[in-house]
């Protein structure tokens, strides 16, 4: 089969083989449970089916195309990076084959030798899985404190699951030591898989590989601890689901690492399964034991008490002093003394002219006093003036903000001025009432300020932290972290502190530290997603997608990378590199007469740069690329801020013969009015527009305006055959998405193009 056919089969029909295997395995389990087939035969057939499919997937990934040649910039580094996932795929391929063979030989081995065969297979598979996981690219290191907290959370869940396995696994007649080892392995592996699949990195390919490895080892552990008698009852069937799911999940994870060209950013963890599943398991196990009339034995008591040390350690970690890994400091931390500022006005029992405490030391004393009383909440408020007034005006605004804050707080709440950067409120209210207080503060601070004959406006950000979560210094740091998060998310909002928030902010600081110099170090990379003609399903071009292959942080996507680059004012440097590399690549693909276009995304800041049009022309000339082979894409939501300049730049590009595209088009009324002014050739819409049957009149308006402007519609984000058909019906000429072709390296995309005749679009 040609390489391009394999590529299409993987990207277009990826779920069909897995679905068929799972359906067959389900039938086998039903047949085995009904007693129509020996249980070990069911395990052998199911394991063979899952391992065969997973092995095929992994063998293809292990035999992927070579990395860029050493002659290209960054080629040696790219070769080393490309070799790691292929080496991991080869080792994991051997591991799933070993797991399948272990399950397959059990029915053929004499009854007395089954445990030995299963243990040998378990040991060999574990070694291969360990080597494969070690060879995968490494993600950014987790801060030590968060790592310990996750470990202790997993230990608590694992202890509960070990107890559940000890009480529920039907291993009658199995020696107690073997049963205990099996219960511990089963519980700990289940807890590990649960933690991986609910953690912040659960969508990453590396995490899926680890979870798949855990499930595979869990299945082999269950088989190794089977009773040694002639019959295994229905116990062996318990291994089918984790075995098949484990090998398939391992293959899917490696494929995501290799083909998706990067790992997604962390997301918020899903907490409830890690709390509910172990607790429900323990309750069911105890109820089962009571119903069977059995009393707890010594092992049961010891296992029940095993969760206590982890719970105690976790609580100690929660209340222990917390030091920020990246030395994040709260607002105005340099002030160690106490000042007093006169405050005019009154509210909620305040006395006119009552002095307001100022500075960090005063705040820490207030936090200490409140913590020793009945607890409460700290609110740290940041003020950001939309104008830039003088020093005296800023002081007047700060004094007025404190007065307004005192007017909406309770009589026993304490307001502390943070010397120009904002203020803090120490309240005895709990979480719900403290959040309501934060909302009142935002409303009060949003009103205009009349100072020195001018009218000024301020955008506030509020960070909250509960006083019960540590020492006063820790609470202050936590509230300030939450305030920073509110600022990053756009201000005029309230944010609570949590451990995940701290992890996000630490990662942001890591990004800001590592990103400068990434171009010079050769850490940037491009992947390419083909654009397909929907009428004939032939490729017409590609879109260049930026990836940052950081040796410290792992693969970073544009959604996380570009905001940091804009804040650091280096987005222009990245844009220069992307445009040059993309034009060089399309020039290489054009050898031999193939005429495909290359779409390059630019930010509004790049586009409005005075030298953008002549610099683009110079890059095209340097690589011998004709203007019609380049498409410049700009995102629609950010165009309106600089609309006149954007229109002028797009017109300049079109006058040279370069095509222009509007990305992320939202099909709203404001966007439609804006669309009429933009000189564009391609209009990119998502499936939410093409599938909007209830908004068919609006879709018709989009199609009509695009026709009048001479713009062609490109449907992006197509991830199913249904969405592709909807895009065709909506009148889209081109399509782009996982259902048609996934983003991949230049070598894989070139192999994909080899299946098609040269075209010119």
N, C-alpha and C positions, 0 to 999 in steps of 0.2 A: 504494500500500500504506500503511495507517495506520502512524503512528509506533510504536505498541505492537507491531504485528505485526513490524516491522523489529527492534525490541528483542528480541522473543522469538526471532526467527530467529537473531540474532547470539549470544544467550546459550545457546541450546539446541542448535543444530546448527552450531556454529562450525567444527568440524573437517571436516565432510562436503565442502564445496566444495574445500578444500585437498587432501583425500585424492583426490578425483576428478581434479583438475588434475595432481597428481603421478603418478597412475596413467596418465593419457593421455600425459604427457611421457615416462614410462618406456617406453611402447610406441613412441613416436616415436623415441626413442634407439635402441631395438633394431632398428627398421626401418631407420634411417639407418645403423647399424653393419653391417647385413646388405647394404647397397648397394641397397636397394629404393627409396630416396628420396634426393634430393640433400641433402648435409649442411647446406648453408645454408638449405634449405627446412625441415629439422627445427628448426634454430635459430630461424627466423622463427616457425614455428607454436608451438613451446614458449614462446618469449618472449612471443608474443601472448597465449597462454593465461594464463601467470603474471601478466603485467602487467595484463591485463583484470581478473582477480579482485582483485589488489592495489589497482588503481585504484578499483574499486567500493568496497572496504573503506575506503580512505582518503577518498574523496569523501563517504561517509556520515559519517565522523568529522569532516571539515572543516565539514560543514553541521549540526553538532550544535546542541542547544538553547542559548539564551542563558544567560548567567550570571545570578545573582540581581540584582534591580533595585537601583538606587542607594539606594532608600529603606530597604533592609534593612541591619542592622548588618554592616559589613565588605563591603557589596555592591560598592563600587568596587574594592576589593582583589580580591574574588572574580572580578569581571569581567575584570580584567587577567590574573589567573592562568588563567582559562578560555580567554582569547584566544590565549595562547601555544601550547598544544597544537593548537588548531584551525588556527592559522596554519602551524604545522609540518606538520600533515596536508595542507594545501593545497599547500605546496611539495614535499613528498615525493610527493604524488599526481602532480604534474607531472613529477617525476624518474622515477618508475616508468613513466609513459607515454612519456617520452623514451627510456628504455632499451628498452622494447618496440618503439617505432618504429625505433630504430637497428637492432635485430635483424631487423625485418620488411623494411626497405628493402634490405638487403644482397643478397638474391637478384635484386633488380630493377635494381641498379646495374651499369654496365659493369665488367668485370674490373679495369681500370686505376684506377677511381674508388672501389673498395671501401674501401681504406685511408683515403682522405680522408673518406668518409662515416662510417666507424667512428670516426675520431678526432674529427670534429665532434660526433657523438653522445656520445662519451665526455666531451668538454669540457662540453657543455651539461648532461649528466646530473650530472657532478661538481659544477657550479655550483649546480644545484638541490638536490642532496643536501646540500651544505655549508650552504646557506641554511636548509634544513629542520632539520638537526641543530642548528644554532645557535639556532633558535627554540624548541627543546624546553626544558622546565624543567631547571634546572641542579641537579645533586646537590652535596652538600657537598664542599668542596675537600679534596684528598688532601694530607697533609703532604709537604713538599718532598722530604724524604729518601726516603720511600716512593715518591714519584712518580719520582724519578731511578732508584731500584732497579728499578721496573717497566719504565721505559724501557730500561734497560740489559739486563734480561732479554729484553725484546722485540727489542732490537737483535741479541743473540746468536742468538736463534731466527730472526730475519729474515735475517741473513747466511747462515746454513745453508740456509734455504729459497731464497734467491737463487741460491746455488750449485747447489742441486738443480734449480731451474727452468732454469738455464743449460745444464745437462748433459742434462736429460731431455725438455724441450719439443721436439717434432718440427717444428722450423722450418727445415728444409733449404731453402737458397736464399734465406732472408731475410738482408738485409744485416746485418753484425755490429753496427753501432750500434743498429739497430732491435731486433735480438735481445737486445742487452744491456739496453736500456731496458725491453723487455717482461719479461725475466727479473727485473730489479730491482723493477719494479712488481708482478709476480706474487708474488715472494717476500715483499716487504714487506707487501702487502695480505693475503696468507695468514697471515703472522705476526701481523698486527694482529687479524684475525678470530679466530685461535686464542687470542690473549691475552684478547680480550674475552669469548669463550665459556667460558673456564676461570677467569676472575678472580672476585674476591669479589662483584662486582655483576652476575654473569651472568644472574640471574633478573629483573633490572629491565628495564622496557620501553625505557628510553633506551639501555641496552647492546645490546639486541636490534636497535634501529634502527641503531645504529652498525655492528654486525656485518653486518646486511643491506645497508647501504650499501657496506661493504667488499667483500662478495661480488658485488654488482652491478657495481662498478667493476672487480673482477677479471675478470668475464666480458667486459665491454666491452674491457678491455685485451687479452685473448686474441684477440678478434675484430679489433681494430685491427692486430694484428701478424701476421695471416694471410698466408701466401705470396700473391704477386700473380699467380700462374699461373692457368690455367683450372681447375685442380682443387685442392682444399684437403686431399685425403685424409680422414682421420678427425679431423684437428686441430680443426676447427670444433665437433665434438661435445663437446670438453672444456669449452666455454663454457656448455653447456646447464644443467648442475647448479648452478653458482654463480649464473647469471642467474635461474633460476626460484626457487631457494631464497632468493636475496637479496631479490627484490621481495616475496615472501610474508613473509619474516622482518621486513622493514621495516614492512609493514602491521600485522603482529601486534604489533610493538613499540609503534607509535603507539597501537594499540587498547588495549594494556595501560596506557599512560600516561594515556589519556583515560578509559577505562571502569573500570579497576580502582581508580580514585580513590586512587592512591598507589603508591609504590615500596616493594618489600620491603627489609628491612634487609640489609646485606652478610652473606655467608656465607664460610666458609673456601674459599680458592681451591683448584682442582684442579691440582696441580703437574705430575703425570706426563705429560699430553699435551704440554705445552710443552717437556718434556725429550725425550720419546721420539720424537714426530713429526719434528722437525727432524733428529735423529740418524739415525733410520731412513731419512729421505729422502736424506741425504748418503751413507749406506752404499750404498743402492740405486743412486744415481746413479754412484758410483765403480765399483761392480761392473758396471753396464751399460757404462760407458766402457771398462773393461778387457776385457770380453767382446767388444766391438766392435773391439778392437785399436787404439783411439785413444790417443794420448799427450796428457797435459795441455798445453793451450796457455797462453800468458801470461795471458789473461783468467781462465782457471780458477784459476791459481795466485794471482792477485791477489784473486779472490773468496774463495778458501779462507783467505787471510790476513786478510780483512776482519773476521772474527769475533774476532781476537786483541785489538784495542784495546778492544772492548766487554767482553771477558772480564777484561782487566786493570783497566779502570775499575770494573767490578762488584766485583772483589776488593778494590780500594782503598777503595771505598765501604763494604764490609763491615767492614774493619779500621780505618777512619778513626774519629776521635772522633765520638760520637753525642750530639747535644744534643736532649733531649726537646722536641718542639714546644710542649707545653703546660706546660713547667716542672714535670714530675713529679719529685719529689725522693724519695730513699730514706728509710727509717726512720732516725730519730735523726741526721740530717744536720747538725744544729747542733753536734754534738760534734766538735771538731777536735783535742782533746787525747787523752791516753791515761790510763786509770785501770787499776787492778789490783784485782780483787775476789777475796777468798779463797774457795776452793771446798772444801767438805767432801766426802769420799767419793772413790772412785777407780774406774777402769774402764779396761780395755784398756791396761794399762801406766801409767796415770796415778799420780802420787804424791799421797798424802793431803795436802791443804793447798796443792797447787800453784796458783799464781796464775793467774787467767783474764784474758786481755786484754779490755779493755772499750773500746767506742767505735769511731767510724768510721775514725779515723786508724790504729788498730791493724789494723782489717780491711783497709784499703787496703795497708798494708805487707805483710800476709800474702798478699794477692792478687798484689802485685808479685813477691814472692819465689817464689810458686808458678808464676806465668806465666813467669818467667825460667828456671825449672827444666824441668819436663816438661808443663806445662799441668795441666788438671784441671777441677773444677766447683765453683761456689759455690752453697750452699743457704742461703737466708734464711728463717728460721722465725718466724712470728707467733704469739703466744700470746693467746688471748681467754678470759678467765675468765667462766664463766656466771653467777657471783655477783659482787657488788661489794664486795670486802673493803677493809680499810684499807691504808694505804701499807706498813706493815711486813709485812703478810701478802702483799701483792703482791711485795715484794722476796724473801720467803722462797720463794714459788712460782717466781720467776724463777731463784733460786739452785738450787732442786731440779731445775728443767727443764734447766739447764746441766749439772748432775751426771748426769742421765739421758742427756743427749745424749752426754756424754763416755764413758758406759758402752757405747754402741752404735757408737761411731766407732773407726776404726783408730788405731794408736799415732802415726802420722805425720799424722793429720788435725788441724786446728786449729779449736777452738771459740772464738768471740769473742762475749762478752756485749754486747748492744746496749742496755744500761742500761734494763731494765724493759720494753721493747717486744718482746723476743724475743732471738734470738741468730742467729749465722751460723756455718756450717761450711765451711771451705775444705779440699777433699779432692783428692787426686791421681787419684781414680777417674774413669773415663770415664762416658759417658752412662748406660749400662745399670746399672753398679754404683752410680752416684750416685742413680739413681732408687730402687734397692733400699734404699740408705741412708735416703732420704727416707721410704720406707714403714716402716722400722724406727723412725725418729724419731716418726712419727705414732703408732705402736703404743705406744712408751714414754711419750709425753706424754699419752696418753689415760687413763692410770691416775689415780685420785683422788690429791689432794694433802692430807696431814694437816698443817695449820699452825695454830698458835695455838689449838689445841683445836677447830678446825673442819675439815670435810672439803670441799674445793673441787675443781671439775673445770675443765679447760681444753680448748678446741677449737683445734687448731693448723692452720696453713696454711703450706705449703712452696712456695717459688718457686725454680726452678733456672735457672742460666745457665752456659754453658761459658766457660772462661777464654780460649779461643782467639778469641773474638768481639769483642775490642777491648781498650782500656785498662782498668785496674782500676776507674776511676770508671764507665766504661760498663758493665762486667760487673755492678757493684753495682746500677746503675740498672736493668739488664735483669732481674736476679734479683728486685729489689723490685717491678717491674712484674708479673712472674709471680706473686709473692706476693699482690699486690693482686687479681689475677684469681682466685686461689684463694679469697680472702676473698669476692669478689663471687659466686662460684658456690656458696657455702654452707659454706666451711671444711671441715676434716677431709679435705683433698685436696692433691695435688701438681700443680703446673702448670709446664711448661717455657716459657721465653721464645721467642717468634718474632716476626717483623715484623708478622704479622697480629694477634697479641696486642697489640702496641703500638698498632696502628691502632684496635683495638676500645677500648682504654682511653682513647686520645685522643678518640675519638668520645664516649665516656661523659662525659668532662670537658666536651666541647662541649655535650652535652645538658644537663648540670647548669648550665652557664653561660647557655644560651639559653632554657631552659624557663621560669624565673621571668619573669613579665610577658607571657607569650604570650597570655593571655586579654585583657589590656588592649590589646595591640597588634593584636587581631583576627586572630590567626594560626590559631585553632582552626576546625575544619570538621567537619561530619557528613556521612556517606554512609549510605544506607539499603538494606538487603537485604530484599526481600519474603519473607514467609512464606506458603506456599501450602497450601491444603487438598488432600490427596493424593487424595481421592475424586473431586472435581470439577475439580481443578486451577485453582481460583479463589483470588485473593489474599485473605488474611484480616487481614494486618497487616504490619508491618515491624520490623526491628531497627535501632536507631541505632548506627552504628559511628564511633568517634572517629578523626579524622586531624589531625595537627599539620602545617600547611603552613609550615614554617620557611623564610624566605628564605635562611638560611645553610646549613641541614642538609638541605633538601629535605623530602619528605613522610615523616613518622615515624609508624609504626603503634603501636597500644596495647601490643603485646608488648614493644616497646622503650621506649615512653613511660612507662607506668604504674610500672614499678619505680623509675625515676628520680624520678617525682612522689612516690612513697611515701617515698623516702629524703629528699627535700626537704620533706616534710610539706605539700605543696600539692595532694594528690589530692582533698581536699575542695573546693578552689576549682575544679578542673576538673570535678568531679561536679556542682556547682551550675550551671555553664555548660551542661553536656550536658543535664541534666534540663530546664532552661528552654528551650533551643533545640529539643529533641525535642518537648516539649509544644506549643510554638508551631507547629511544623510539622504535627503531627497535627491541631491545631485548624484550620489552613488547609485541610488535606485533607478535613476534616469538612464544609466548606461545600458545600451541595447535597445533604446527606443521606447521604454515604458514611460508613459506620461501620467504621473500621479501627483496630486497636490498635497501639500503639507500645511496643516492648520497649526498655528502657534497662538497660545493664549497670552495676552498682555493685560496688565493692570491699567486702570485709568491714569494712574500717576505716570506710568511709562509712556502711554499714548500721548499725553498732553505735553511731554517734554519737547522743547523746540527742535531738537536734533533727531527726533525719532524717524521722520520720513527720510531725510538724506542718509541717516545711518543704516536704515533698512535697505535702501537702494545700494549702498556700498557693500553690504553683506551679500546681496544677490549677485552683484557683479563679481565679487571675490570667488564665489563658488560656481559661477556659470549657470545659475538658476534663472529661468525666465520668470518674469513677474507673475504670470498667470498660474504658476505652480505654488504660489504662496498665498495662504489665507490668514489674515490677522483677525483673531477673535477677541472681543471685549465683552465683559459681562454686563448685561442690561441693568441690574439693580443699582450699579454704581455709576452709570453714565450720566444720570440727571444732575449730579453735583457739578459737572464741568461740561454741560451740554454744548455750548457754542464752540469751545475749543475742540471737543471730541468730534463734532461735525466737520470742522476745518481739517483735522488730521485725517479722518476717514476719507474725505474728499481728495486730499493730497495723495493718499495711497491709491485710490481708484484711478486717479489721473495717470499714474505710472503703470496701471494694468494689474495691480495687486488686488485680489478680492478681499472683501471684508465680511465679517460675520458677527451677528449679535447673539451672544450666548445667554442661557438662563432666562429666556423670554417668558414672562409671567402671564401674558394675555389679559392684563387688567386694563381698565379704561385709561388710567394715566399712561400705561405703557403703550397703548394703541395710539394715543395722541403724540407721544414722543417718537414712535416708530416712523411717522410720516416725515420727520425732519432728518432722519439718519440715512446717509448714503451707504446702504449695505447691499450685499449680493446674496448672503445666506442668512436665514433666520432659523435658529436652533430652538426647538420646543421640546418639552419633556412629555412623557406618556400621560401626565395628568391633564395636558391640554388635548392631545389627540384622542383620549378616551373619554373626554367630558361630554357624554351624551346629553346630560341635562343642560349644558351650556352650548348646544349645537349652534345657536345663532351667533354667539361670540366666536366660536371656532370658524364659522363661515366668514365673519368679519376679518379675522386674522388671515385666512386664505386669500380673501379678496384684496386686502391691502398689500399682501406680499406679491400678488400677481400684478397689481398696479405699479408697484415699485420695481418690478422685475427681479424680485428676490425669490430664491428657491428655498423650500422648507426642508430642514434636516431634523428628523426625530431622533433624540438622544435618550439614553437610559433605557433602551429596549432590552428587557430581561426575560421575555416569554414570547412564544409564538403568537399568543393573543395580542400582545402589544404591537408586534410587527404588523399583523393584519390590520389593527386599528390605525396605525400610522399610514398604511397604504390607502385605506379608505378615506382618511382625512386629507389626502392629497400631498403627502410628503414624498419628495423625490428620492431623498437619501435617508439612510438609517444608521444608527450607531448604538452599540450596546452589547452586553454579554451574550445575548441570544444569537447575535451575528458574529462577533469576534471579540475576544478579550484583549485588553492591553498586554503587550508582550515586548520582549527585547527586539532589537532591529533584526537579529538573525532569524528569530522565529517568524516575524512578520514577513521577511523576505522569502522564507521557505513557503509561507502561506500564499504569497503572490505568485510563486512559480507555477501554481496550478491554473492560472488564468492567462489568457492572451493579453498582450499589451493593449492598453486602452488609452484614450485621450478624452478627458472630460473637462 
